[in-house]
Amino acid sequence: MKNTAAPSRLLWLDAFRGAAIAAMIFYHFGFDLSYFHVIDADFNTSPLLCALRIPIITSFLWISGMSLLLAHQRHEAKKNLNTALANSKRPMSHGVRHFMDSGFWRRAATLFSCAVLVSLASYCLFPQTWIYFGVLHCILISSLLAQPFLLRPKLAFAAGCGVVLLGLLFEHPFFNPRPFSWIGFVSVLPPTEDFVPIFPWFGVVLLGVATLHLIQTRHVNVLPLQAPPIKTTETPRRVPRFLSALISRFLSLLRAMGRHSLMIYMLHQPILMAVIGGFFARG
């Protein structure tokens, strides 16, 4: 079996994740302005405002699928190294190293804790429309369901397309009650502030897995750090230094946001609501 050593970070993936976080912050900024009656906008019924959620959620789950594959590849690289060390030194310690090095359950526990906190906080603010299955809940369950697909890119692509299509085309009143609505297939959207069911959104995670496989096997250069050399006899036009520095800092900011995306996700709404609420309540 081919040993694929994955880098600890992918800069372009961090940048894309940071861009998704930035888009989410802007969206929630508008939601909070509406919540405090600063602007007149209904984020629950307006078709345009509801549609804005779709590319943001799609980005999160698509990136989540790629991150799952990258984490799996890092784990496999560590496992192969530990196997070599165990065979040469202490073979009986390999199983312990394997479990401790994976980090999968630690990540799952972190996601579970954050999802519970989101549900509790939303219940305090919106007891009638609290979040019982939002984006973090979906990412947590999807990360478990996606494990058999991580090394099967063609199956991940086919299953991802199937889950998306089935989730968009099929609906039945049986799935409308809350105990079943998290699966998807609802004929009436439940009253909740954030609803990201398994169908169709798990399919987006699987498509993310297939996408990273395609990028790696085709050696696609995504978001290169520098432009390829220009083969021409003419003197190339240089990007102004200030513009180049501005772009570099902007990408660095996005990558930093991507590296700390979960922390930003958990903290941005309390900060936004405190600042906006405090400012306009005082005004």
Backbone as a ProteinNet text record, in pm:
[ID]
protein_1_A
[PRIMARY]
MKNTAAPSRLLWLDAFRGAAIAAMIFYHFGFDLSYFHVIDADFNTSPLLCALRIPIITSFLWISGMSLLLAHQRHEAKKNLNTALANSKRPMSHGVRHFMDSGFWRRAATLFSCAVLVSLASYCLFPQTWIYFGVLHCILISSLLAQPFLLRPKLAFAAGCGVVLLGLLFEHPFFNPRPFSWIGFVSVLPPTEDFVPIFPWFGVVLLGVATLHLIQTRHVNVLPLQAPPIKTTETPRRVPRFLSALISRFLSLLRAMGRHSLMIYMLHQPILMAVIGGFFARG
[TERTIARY]
84.3	0	87.5	53.1	135.2	127.7	241.8	249.2	247.2	138.4	126.1	149.3	257	285.9	221.2	131.2	58.5	128.8	134.4	192.1	107.2	170.3	96.2	-11.3	14.1	-86.1	-80.2	-195.6	-202.8	-241.7	-152.3	-175.6	-302	-324.1	-442.4	-570.8	-564.9	-683.1	-713.2	-609.5	-628.5	-687.7	-641.5	-691.9	-839.3	-877.2	-1018	-1104.8	-1054.8	-1131.2	-1144.5	-1038.4	-1045.3	-1143	-1150.3	-1246.6	-1389.6	-1413.4	-1546.6	-1582.1	-1484.8	-1507.9	-1540.5	-1467	-1491.9	-1632.1	-1673.9	-1808.7	-1914.1	-1890	-1984.3	-1994.6	-1881.6	-1882.7	-1964	-1945.6	-2023.3	-2172	-2204.6	-2345.5	-2406.3	-2335.4	-2386.3	-2387.1	-2299	-2302	-2435.1	-2476.4	-2606	-2720.5	-2710.5	-2814.1	-2827.3	-2715.7	-2719.2	-2775.3	-2743.8	-2803.2	-2954.7	-3002.1	-3145.7	-3203.9	-3131.4	-3178.4	-3198.1	-3109.9	-3119.8	-3198.8	-3267.5	-3357.2	-3283.9	-3158.6	-3083.1	-3117.4	-3137.4	-3179.6	-3308.6	-3383	-3508.1	-3483.4	-3453.6	-3425.4	-3465.2	-3528.5	-3571.6	-3484.2	-3390	-3295.3	-3356.4	-3479.6	-3543.7	-3638.6	-3690.7	-3789.6	-3749.3	-3657.1	-3616.6	-3545.9	-3596.8	-3531.5	-3385.7	-3355.8	-3218.2	-3125.9	-3167	-3082.3	-3067.2	-3173.4	-3162.3	-3068.8	-3073.3	-2987.3	-2839.8	-2810.1	-2670.8	-2605.8	-2686.5	-2632.4	-2575.2	-2632.2	-2597.1	-2449	-2392.1	-2249.3	-2158.4	-2201.1	-2118.7	-2115.3	-2233.1	-2239.1	-2171.1	-2192.6	-2127.6	-1975.9	-1922.5	-1777.4	-1726.8	-1796.8	-1754.7	-1750.2	-1855	-1862.8	-1770.8	-1756.2	-1662.5	-1519.1	-1482.9	-1349.5	-1333.4	-1442.4	-1437.9	-1402.4	-1457.7	-1423.9	-1277.1	-1222.1	-1079.6	-993.9	-1035.6	-960.1	-961.5	-1073.9	-1080.3	-978.2	-969.5	-873.6	-731.1	-704.2	-569.2	-530.7	-622.8	-595.1	-570.3	-646.4	-626.7	-489.3	-447.6	-316.3	-203.9	-220	-119	-112.4	-229.7	-233.2	-165.5	-191.3	-129.9	21.4	69.7	214.4	276.4	208.5	259.1	252.2	144.9	129.7	241.1	276.1	383.7	517	538.5	661.4	663.8	552.7	546.8	560.7	510.1	525.3	672.3	745.2	888.8	961.8	927.2	992.1	955.4	828.6	783.5	849.3	864.1	925.6	1072.3	1137.2	1279.8	1306.1	1203.8	1228.8	1130.2	1006.1	909.3	777.9	760.4	640.6	509.8	509	382.7	330.1	412.7	366.7	302.3	302.5	250.6	102.8	21.5	-121	-151	-77.2	-97.3	-58.9	54.1	96.1	-7.4	-56.9	-155	-275.2	-328.6	-448.3	-417.8	-306.7	-275.9	-239.5	-182	-136.9	-248.7	-358.1	-459.8	-521.8	-559.4	-622.5	-766.4	-817.9	-953	-1057.1	-1046.8	-1148.4	-1136.1	-1016.2	-1000.5	-1067.9	-1052.7	-1119.8	-1271	-1316.6	-1460.2	-1516.7	-1442.4	-1487.6	-1494.5	-1397.7	-1399.7	-1520.4	-1546.5	-1663.9	-1792.9	-1800.4	-1920	-1942.1	-1835.7	-1848.3	-1893.6	-1834.7	-1872.4	-2016.7	-2058.5	-2196.6	-2295.2	-2262.4	-2348.5	-2355.4	-2242.2	-2240.9	-2326.4	-2317.6	-2399.9	-2548.2	-2584.8	-2725.4	-2772.1	-2690.4	-2728.7	-2740	-2642.2	-2646.1	-2765	-2793.9	-2907.4	-3039.4	-3045.9	-3168.1	-3192.7	-3084.3	-3099.7	-3150.8	-3104.1	-3143.9	-3273.8	-3288.2	-3404.2	-3467.8	-3539.1	-3593.6	-3690.6	-3756.6	-3851.8	-3784.8	-3668.7	-3601.5	-3454.1	-3426.3	-3288	-3226.3	-3094.1	-3020.7	-2997.3	-3063.2	-3044.6	-2963.9	-2952.4	-2867	-2819.5	-2713.3	-2656.6	-2532.1	-2448.3	-2332.7	-2231.5	-2207.9	-2112.4	-2164.5	-2294.1	-2352.4	-2336.4	-2360.5	-2348.6	-2203.7	-2108.8	-1967.6	-1925.8	-1973.9	-1939.6	-1989.7	-2117.4	-2172.9	-2111	-2089.9	-2032.3	-1890.1	-1814.1	-1676.7	-1673.4	-1777.6	-1786.9	-1830.2	-1930.9	-1984.2	-1885.7	-1795.6	-1707.7	-1587.5	-1560.7	-1439.8	-1424	-1529.2	-1509.5	-1481	-1502.7	-1487.3	-1352	-1271.9	-1152.8	-1050.3	-1041.1	-944.2	-1010.5	-1135.2	-1208.9	-1266.1	-1183.1	-1228	-1343.4	-1341.5	-1450.5	-1582.5	-1575.3	-1695.4	-1742.7	-1647.1	-1684	-1754.4	-1704.2	-1766.9	-1907.3	-1920.1	-2051.1	-2151.4	-2107.4	-2197.2	-2230.6	-2133.3	-2158.8	-2264.4	-2251.5	-2353.1	-2489.2	-2490.9	-2616.7	-2683.4	-2605.1	-2660.9	-2715.9	-2643	-2689.5	-2819.8	-2821.4	-2941.6	-3060.9	-3037.5	-3147	-3200.6	-3108.5	-3151.7	-3228.8	-3198.2	-3267.6	-3399.6	-3410.2	-3526	-3632.1	-3591	-3686.6	-3727.6	-3854.7	-3905.3	-4026.9	-4049.6	-4164.3	-4199.5	-4329.4	-4369.9	-4321.7	-4287.6	-4238.5	-4116.5	-4033.2	-3909	-3926.3	-4046.6	-4067.6	-4050.1	-4091	-4069.5	-3921.4	-3893.8	-3754	-3667.5	-3716.6	-3629.3	-3577.8	-3646.1	-3605	-3557.1	-3586.2	-3559.7	-3411.1	-3323.1	-3179.5	-3127.2	-3200.9	-3160.9	-3176.1	-3280	-3312.9	-3448.4	-3473.1	-3596.4	-3721	-3707.4	-3824.6	-3905.7	-4036.5	-4124.3	-4154.6	-4130.1	-4145.9	-4023.4	-3958.1	-3839	-3874.3	-3797	-3827.3	-3794.1	-3858.8	-3829.9	-3699.3	-3591.8	-3460.9	-3373.8	-3279.6	-3194.7	-3088.2	-3054.7	-2953.9	-2987.6	-3011.1	-3053.1	-2968.8	-2883.2	-2792.3	-2803.8	-2906.4	-2929	-2828.5	-2826	-2731.7	-2755.3	-2879.6	-2914.3	-2966.9	-2904.4	-2800.1	-2656.5	-2636.7	-2507.8	-2393.2	-2420.7	-2313.2	-2252.2	-2332.9	-2280.7	-2174.4	-2187.7	-2087.2	-1954.7	-1960.6	-1839.3	-1769.7	-1846.4	-1786.8	-1726	-1789.7	-1733.2	-1604	-1593.6	-1467.9	-1356.3	-1388.6	-1290.6	-1243.5	-1338.7	-1304.1	-1222.9	-1252.5	-1180.9	-1034.1	-1003.6	-863.1	-788.7	-853.7	-791.3	-754.8	-846.1	-821.7	-705.6	-702.9	-595	-460.1	-455.8	-328.9	-283.7	-375.3	-335.1	-300.4	-365.8	-338.3	-230.9	-184	-81.5	-125.5	-251	-303.5	-242.1	-193.8	-134	-242.6	-297.7	-406.1	-349.1	-390.4	-347.5	-194.7	-118.3	27.1	77.1	190.1	245.2	312.8	351.7	408.7	372.2	362.2	320	429	392.3	492.3	570.8	694.4	775	712.5	725.9	669.1	773.9	740.9	835	809.5	877	861.4	985.8	1008.4	1124	1092.7	963.6	927.4	954	978.6	1000.5	867.3	856.2	728.8	693	564.4	518.8	510.8	573.3	576.5	455	408.6	300.3	357.2	291.1	340.9	368.9	475.8	518.6	409.8	342.1	240.2	124.5	89	-19.6	21.1	144.9	193.5	194.9	238.6	240.7	99.5	6.3	-132.3	-193.6	-170.1	-223.4	-161.7	-31.1	37.1	-18.5	-41.8	-95.4	-239.1	-314.3	-453.2	-458.4	-373.2	-369.5	-319.7	-223.7	-174.3	-284.7	-367	-479.3	-579.9	-612.3	-705.9	-651.5	-522.4	-463.8	-467.2	-440	-445.7	-587.8	-686.1	-825.7	-861.6	-809.6	-837.3	-776.7	-658.3	-594.4	-670.2	-741.2	-813.4	-963.1	-1012.2	-1151	-1252.1	-1228.6	-1326	-1335	-1222.1	-1222.7	-1296.8	-1270	-1338.7	-1487.7	-1522.6	-1664.4	-1736	-1671.6	-1735.3	-1740.6	-1646.3	-1636.3	-1694.7	-1709.5	-1742.9	-1883.5	-1980.3	-2116	-2130.9	-2079.2	-2086.6	-2022.1	-1908.9	-1841.1	-1924.1	-1974.8	-2056	-2181.5	-2249.8	-2373.3	-2346	-2235.7	-2201.1	-2168.3	-2090.7	-2050.2	-2170.6	-2244.6	-2358.8	-2467.2	-2500	-2601.1	-2562.6	-2437.7	-2393.2	-2389.9	-2346.2	-2335.2	-2473.6	-2566.8	-2695.8	-2788.6	-2766	-2843.5	-2801.5	-2671.6	-2621.1	-2666.1	-2673.9	-2714.8	-2861.3
-119.4	0	124.1	218.1	338.5	421.7	467.7	549.7	696	763.9	905.8	988.4	1061	1148.2	1282.6	1318.4	1444.6	1554.4	1673.4	1783.4	1817.2	1876.9	1910.2	2014	2106.8	2205.8	2223.6	2256	2298.5	2445.7	2532	2675.6	2717.2	2659.7	2700.2	2653.1	2538.2	2490	2578.5	2620	2714.9	2846.2	2891.6	3017.7	3005.5	2894.7	2874.3	2864.8	2795.5	2784.4	2921.3	3000.3	3135.5	3222.8	3207.6	3284.2	3246.3	3115.6	3072	3129.8	3133.6	3192.3	3340.9	3411.9	3554.6	3578.2	3497.1	3510.4	3485.5	3386.9	3356.6	3472.8	3536.5	3649.5	3764.7	3792.8	3900.7	3867.5	3742	3701.6	3718.2	3671.9	3683.5	3828.7	3910.6	4052.6	4113.5	4079.2	4126.2	4067.8	3938.6	3876.3	3946.9	3980.9	4046.8	4188.2	4257.6	4390	4379	4272.9	4250.3	4211.4	4130.6	4085	4201.9	4299.9	4417.9	4531.8	4499.4	4594.2	4718.5	4699.4	4809.7	4820	4707.2	4703.6	4622.9	4645.8	4573.8	4462	4343.7	4228.1	4101.8	4010.9	3885.3	3772.7	3727.6	3625.3	3485.5	3471.9	3340.8	3314.9	3422	3402.9	3465	3559.1	3623	3522	3497.8	3400.8	3435.2	3564.3	3603.4	3579.2	3620.9	3604.9	3457.8	3380.4	3236.7	3170	3217.1	3159.7	3188.6	3299.5	3332.5	3229.8	3158.5	3056.3	2938.2	2912	2789.1	2782.3	2885.9	2874.7	2872.7	2938.3	2938	2798.2	2736.5	2601.6	2501.2	2517.1	2427.8	2435	2555.1	2571.2	2500.3	2517.5	2453.4	2301.7	2243	2097.8	2040.7	2111.8	2069	2069.4	2176.4	2184.7	2079.8	2053.2	1951.2	1814.8	1781.7	1655.3	1647.3	1754.4	1755.4	1744.6	1811.5	1805.8	1666.4	1596.2	1458.3	1369.7	1382.8	1302.8	1340	1468.1	1511.7	1458.3	1463.6	1411.1	1260.4	1190.1	1045.6	1014.5	1092.8	1070.9	1099	1200.8	1227.8	1111.4	1060.7	948.2	824.8	797.6	681.9	696.3	818.5	840.5	815.3	862.1	838.7	690.5	624.3	481.7	400.7	433.7	362	383.8	508.5	536.4	460.6	459.1	387.3	236.9	186.4	43.5	7.8	93.4	68.3	74.1	171.9	182.8	65.8	26.7	-83	-214.6	-238.2	-362.5	-370.7	-254.4	-254.2	-246.8	-202.7	-183.1	-265.1	-209.7	-274.6	-294.8	-409.6	-433.3	-421.9	-460.3	-459.1	-319	-214.1	-77.7	-14	-85	-26	10.4	-80.5	-54.6	70.2	89	208.2	333	328.9	443.9	476	369.8	388.7	466.2	424.7	489.8	632.5	651.5	783.2	883.1	835.9	927.9	971.5	897.2	926.6	1063.2	1098.7	1227.9	1236.1	1127.6	1134.3	1152.6	1070.9	1079	1206.7	1257.9	1387.1	1497.3	1494.1	1593.2	1576.1	1450.8	1426	1475.2	1453.2	1500.2	1652.3	1718	1864.2	1914.6	1853.5	1891.8	1867.4	1753.3	1721.7	1827.4	1864.6	1963.9	2098.9	2138.9	2266.8	2263.8	2150.7	2138.9	2149.4	2086.2	2095.3	2239.2	2308.4	2448.4	2536.3	2511.7	2588.1	2563.5	2439	2407.3	2474.2	2469.2	2530	2681.3	2743.9	2889.7	2933.9	2859.5	2896.1	2876	2776.9	2756.3	2872.5	2928.5	3044.4	3166.5	3184.6	3301.6	3278.2	3158.1	3127.5	2996.6	2997.6	2871.1	2801.6	2876.7	2816	2765.5	2821.2	2785.2	2751.6	2685.2	2654.4	2557.9	2557.8	2477.7	2337.8	2239.3	2101.5	2019.8	2066.3	1998.2	2100.4	2171	2273	2222.9	2317	2280.6	2197.1	2228.5	2149.6	2008.1	1995.7	1863.1	1779.8	1843.1	1772.5	1731.6	1820.4	1787.4	1670.8	1669.8	1561.7	1427	1417.3	1290.3	1252.1	1351.2	1323	1270.4	1320.5	1272.9	1124.9	1079.3	936.5	854.8	905.7	832	827	924.7	934	841.1	779.2	699.1	588.5	513.6	407	459.6	589.3	644.8	713.5	728.8	812.3	758.7	628.9	568.5	520.7	561.4	519.9	643.7	717.3	845.3	831.1	726.1	709.2	679.9	596.2	566	690.6	769.4	892.6	990.3	1000.1	1090.1	1042.8	913.4	859.8	870.9	832.8	840.6	985.4	1075.9	1216.5	1272.9	1243.6	1289.6	1229.8	1101.2	1035.5	1095.1	1122.2	1179.2	1319.4	1400.5	1535.4	1530.7	1450.9	1443.2	1388.2	1283.2	1224.4	1323.5	1397.3	1495.9	1611.7	1645.1	1756.6	1714.6	1589.5	1547.3	1472.7	1408.6	1326.5	1395.5	1389.7	1442.1	1360.2	1355.2	1279.2	1333	1348.2	1401	1317.9	1189.6	1105.3	1166.9	1240.1	1294.7	1435.1	1488.7	1623	1634.6	1536.8	1548.8	1559.6	1631.2	1659.1	1534.6	1424.5	1306.6	1248.8	1279.2	1224.3	1331.7	1457.4	1563.1	1581.5	1545.5	1562.5	1475.5	1371.2	1285.2	1360.5	1443.2	1513.9	1468.8	1492.6	1449.1	1517.4	1627.7	1692.6	1759.1	1758.9	1829.3	1970.4	1996.9	2130.6	2158.7	2271.4	2303.6	2323.1	2266.4	2279.7	2420.2	2463.7	2595.7	2593.6	2626.5	2627.5	2731.8	2786.8	2893.6	2843.2	2716.6	2660	2513.2	2474.1	2337.6	2282.9	2184.2	2125.3	1973.3	1913.6	1768.7	1686.3	1556.8	1465.4	1460.6	1448.9	1456.6	1596.4	1676.5	1640.4	1671.4	1725.3	1790.2	1692.4	1569.6	1470.8	1444.6	1456.5	1439.8	1541.7	1664.5	1767.6	1728.9	1670.5	1623.5	1516.8	1422	1317.8	1376	1477.2	1542.2	1614.8	1664.9	1724.1	1621.2	1500.7	1391.8	1359.6	1346.4	1315.5	1427.6	1551.9	1666.5	1664.7	1641.1	1640.3	1523.2	1409	1296.6	1339.1	1407	1450.8	1549.4	1642.9	1742.8	1674.7	1576.3	1510.1	1418.4	1345.6	1252.5	1324	1437.4	1513.4	1618.8	1630.4	1729.8	1870.8	1900.9	2033.3	2134.6	2245.3	2350.5	2450.9	2438.4	2524.4	2642	2761.9	2884.6	2888.1	2891.6	2889.9	3012.1	2994.8	3105.4	3208.3	3171	3267.6	3228.4	3327.3	3303.2	3229.1	3147	3077.5	3176.4	3140.8	3232.7	3260.5	3383.6	3424.9	3404.8	3320	3292.5	3391.4	3502.4	3605.8	3692.6	3754.2	3843.6	3982.9	4011.7	4143	4152.5	4273	4295.9	4280.2	4184.9	4164.3	4283.3	4311.9	4419.7	4369.2	4440.5	4398.6	4453.4	4372	4416.5	4520	4634.1	4733.5	4671.3	4719.9	4658.9	4666.4	4778.6	4793	4697	4674.2	4582.9	4439.2	4404.7	4270.7	4245	4344.8	4329.9	4319.3	4394.8	4391.1	4254.3	4199	4065.8	3960.4	3971.6	3875.3	3878.3	3997.9	4008.1	3958.2	3984.4	3938.2	3785.3	3720.8	3575.1	3519.2	3587.8	3543.6	3550.1	3655.7	3668.5	3556.3	3527	3418.5	3284.2	3260.4	3133.4	3124.4	3236.1	3235.6	3207.7	3267.3	3240.5	3095.5	3040	2900.2	2805	2838.7	2752.1	2751.5	2858.6	2870	2882.7	2811.6	2830	2791.5	2682.1	2639.2	2739.5	2789.4	2888.5	3015.2	3060.4	3179.5	3152.3	3032.3	2996.4	3005.9	2959.5	2958.1	3096.3	3183.1	3310.8	3429.2	3418.7	3539.8	3591	3499.8	3545.2	3611.3	3553.6	3625.3	3763.4	3774.3	3903.7	4001.1	3955.1	4042.6	4090.6	3999.1	4035.6	4128.5	4107.1	4195.7	4335.8	4344.8	4475.7	4549.6	4479.1	4545.7	4578.7	4483.1	4507.3	4618.5	4617	4721.9	4859.8	4863.7	4993.1	5055.4	4978.3	5034	5048.4	4965.4	4983.2	5113.8	5141.9	5266.2	5385.4	5367.2	5478.3	5508.6
0	0	0	-81.1	-94.3	31.8	77.9	197.6	158.4	192.9	158.9	283	286	399.4	375.5	463	447.8	525.9	472.6	547.7	668	771	891.5	862.9	771.7	732.2	580.6	523.8	384.6	385.7	337.6	347.4	273.8	154.6	78.2	146.9	214.7	285.3	405.9	476.7	587	536.8	420.1	365.4	327.6	263.7	228	353.3	453.3	577.7	643.9	639.8	694.5	619.7	486.6	407.9	445.4	469.6	511.3	647.9	737.8	870.3	857.6	772.2	752.7	697.8	600.3	544.8	651.6	737	844.1	942.8	974.9	1067.9	1010.5	881.5	818.7	819.2	794.6	795.2	934.1	1035.6	1171.6	1220.5	1166.6	1199.9	1154.8	1032.5	984.1	1065.5	1102.1	1184.3	1318.6	1380.1	1510.1	1499.3	1390.7	1370.5	1359.7	1293.9	1285	1421.1	1497.2	1628	1723.7	1716	1803.4	1737.9	1627.5	1559.3	1507.1	1470.7	1410.5	1262.5	1198.3	1058.1	1048.7	944.8	922.6	822	871.9	786.4	860.2	790.3	849.5	795.8	876.3	833.7	835.5	885.1	890.5	774	712.9	606.3	472.9	472.4	347.7	256.8	135	45.6	16.3	-3	-33.9	84.8	204.3	321.7	359.1	341.2	366.9	265.6	140.8	37	63.4	131.6	161	253.2	329.8	419	341.2	224.7	153.1	114.7	48.8	15.6	138.2	247.1	367.9	429	446.2	503.2	410.1	279.8	182.9	197.1	211.6	227.2	351.7	464.7	589	576.2	519.3	513.2	405.7	295.7	191	244.9	316.3	377.2	486.6	559.9	664.3	605.9	488.5	424.4	387.2	333	299.5	425.3	532.6	657.7	717.5	704.2	752.9	682.2	550.8	475.5	513.2	527.5	564.1	701.5	798.1	931.8	926	842	826.9	768.3	670.7	610.1	709.6	791.7	895.4	993.9	1030.4	1122.6	1063.3	934.3	869.4	864	838.3	834.7	972.6	1078.5	1214.2	1250	1206.5	1236.2	1171	1046.9	978.5	1048.3	1094.7	1168.2	1300	1370.8	1497.8	1479.2	1365.8	1336.9	1321.3	1248.4	1230.4	1364.3	1447.6	1578.5	1668.3	1662.3	1748	1709.2	1579.2	1534	1572.8	1579.6	1611.4	1761.4	1839	1983.1	2067.2	2082.1	2170.4	2095.8	2031.1	1950.3	2027.7	2156.5	2229.5	2254.1	2237	2262.5	2140.2	2026.6	1902.7	1914.4	1972	1981.4	2060.9	2171.5	2254	2176.7	2106.4	2027.2	1920.1	1854.2	1747.2	1799.1	1914.2	1967.9	2012.3	2079.4	2134.3	2025.3	1914.4	1810.4	1716.8	1713.3	1611.8	1630.2	1753.8	1779.2	1732.3	1671.1	1615	1723.8	1830	1934	2014.7	2025.3	2094.1	2013.8	1882.2	1797.5	1804.7	1803.9	1812.6	1945.7	2053.9	2184.9	2189.4	2124.7	2119.9	2042	1926.4	1847.9	1924.7	1994.1	2072.5	2181.2	2251.4	2357.8	2302.2	2189.3	2128.8	2078.5	2020.6	1972.4	2088.4	2202.2	2320.1	2370.7	2371.7	2416	2325.1	2194.1	2099.9	2127	2150.2	2178.2	2306.9	2410.8	2538.4	2526.7	2461	2445.7	2362.4	2254.9	2171	2245.1	2333.9	2411	2506.8	2560	2649.4	2572.9	2449.4	2369.8	2293	2238	2153.1	2200.3	2311.9	2364.9	2271.1	2182.8	2090.4	1962.3	1931	1804.7	1829.2	1938	1973.5	1871.8	1867.1	1769	1824.4	1767.3	1811.6	1711.3	1586.9	1490.1	1387.5	1425.1	1338.4	1267.9	1226.2	1144.3	1223	1350.7	1429	1452.6	1479	1497.4	1369.7	1256.3	1128.6	1100.9	1128.3	1106.8	1196.1	1321	1413.3	1362	1328.2	1279.9	1145.5	1059.4	927.3	938.2	1036.5	1053.2	1092.8	1161.5	1194.5	1073.2	1002.9	888.7	771.8	762.6	646.2	653.4	767.3	783.5	678.3	645	544.2	403.8	379.8	245.4	224.5	330.5	321.1	221.7	208	115.3	-13.5	-34.4	-154.3	-223.9	-296	-353.1	-452.2	-535.2	-631.3	-560.1	-458.4	-380.4	-306.1	-253.9	-183.9	-277.8	-400.1	-497.3	-533.2	-562.6	-601.4	-486.6	-366.1	-250.8	-217.6	-231.3	-204.6	-298	-426	-522.1	-489.4	-452	-420.1	-297.2	-193.6	-70	-96.3	-172	-203	-282.3	-388.5	-472.7	-395.4	-316.2	-239.7	-136.6	-72.8	25.1	-34.2	-160.3	-225.8	-288.9	-332.3	-410.8	-330.2	-221.1	-147.4	-18.5	14.9	141.8	183.4	316.4	367	505.7	534.7	665.9	784.5	761.3	870.1	938.2	860	913.3	973.1	975.9	1028.2	1179.3	1260.9	1405.4	1440.2	1546.6	1583.5	1599.8	1658.2	1673.8	1541.8	1430	1300.4	1202.2	1232.5	1135.1	1106.9	1203.5	1183.5	1068.4	1035.2	922.7	790.8	781.1	658.2	606.4	479.5	412.9	467.8	543.1	600.8	490.4	508.1	414.7	462.4	591.9	650.1	735.8	711.9	789.9	936.2	1027.2	1169.8	1219.6	1327.7	1384.9	1464.8	1401.5	1465.3	1397.1	1471.6	1418.4	1322.2	1329.7	1239	1218.5	1094.3	1065.1	951.6	982.7	883.6	893.8	832.8	846.9	767.1	797.3	732.2	581.5	540.2	398	368.7	285.5	188.2	231.3	352.7	381.7	402.2	446.1	455.2	318.2	214.5	79.1	44.4	95.6	70	135.6	255.3	322.5	237.7	185.3	101.2	-26.2	-83.1	-201.1	-166.6	-43.8	0.1	6.6	55.3	57.8	-84	-176.4	-315.4	-378.9	-342.3	-400.1	-362.5	-234.7	-193.2	-256.2	-269.7	-341.7	-484.3	-551.3	-688.6	-694.5	-601.8	-598.3	-578.9	-488.9	-458.6	-572.2	-631.5	-737.3	-867	-891.9	-1013.3	-992.8	-868.5	-834.7	-874.2	-840.6	-871.7	-776.1	-830.7	-749.3	-712.3	-591.8	-547.2	-469.8	-508.9	-442.9	-425.5	-534.8	-523.3	-448.7	-380.4	-301.9	-390.5	-508.6	-600.8	-743.5	-828.2	-965.5	-1042.3	-1140.8	-1221.7	-1305.9	-1342.7	-1422.4	-1558.9	-1603.3	-1731.7	-1841.3	-1939.7	-2048.3	-2160.8	-2155.9	-2257	-2259	-2371.4	-2382.7	-2330.5	-2311.4	-2261.7	-2112.6	-2067.5	-1925.9	-1851.4	-1758	-1689.8	-1601.6	-1596.9	-1509.5	-1366.4	-1277.5	-1139.1	-1063.6	-968.2	-881.5	-785.4	-767.8	-672.3	-536	-472.3	-346.7	-239.7	-231.3	-127.4	-151.1	-280.7	-312.5	-283	-316.5	-287.2	-136.5	-59	86.5	143.2	83.6	129.3	104.5	-14.3	-47	44.8	68.2	153.7	295.9	347.5	483.6	490	384.4	381.3	381.8	300.4	297.9	430.9	492.5	623.3	727.6	719.9	812.6	791.2	664.6	636.4	686.1	664	710.3	862.2	930.8	1077.5	1125.5	1059.8	1095.4	1069	961.2	929.8	1030.7	1082.8	1182.2	1314.3	1343.4	1470.7	1445.7	1346.5	1302.9	1410.3	1482.2	1582	1696.9	1739.9	1847.3	1802.8	1679.7	1627.6	1615.1	1569.2	1555	1688.7	1794.5	1925.4	1990.6	1960.2	2031.5	1956	1823.4	1748.8	1780.3	1797.4	1824.1	1961.3	2070.4	2198.3	2193.4	2121.5	2111.5	2029.9	1914.8	1829.8	1903.2	1969.8	2038.3	2155.7	2225.8	2336.2	2287.5	2179.3	2127.1	2066.4	1979.6	1913.3	2014.3	2102.3	2202.8	2298.5	2342.1	2433.1	2368.4	2243.3	2175.7	2151.7	2098.3	2064.2	2184.2	2287.7	2410.1	2478.3	2471.9	2531.8	2450.4	2315.6	2229.7	2243.4
[MASK]
+++++++++++++++++++++++++++++++++++++++++++++++++++++++++++++++++++++++++++++++++++++++++++++++++++++++++++++++++++++++++++++++++++++++++++++++++++++++++++++++++++++++++++++++++++++++++++++++++++++++++++++++++++++++++++++++++++++++++++++++++++++++++++++++++++++++++++++++++++++++++++

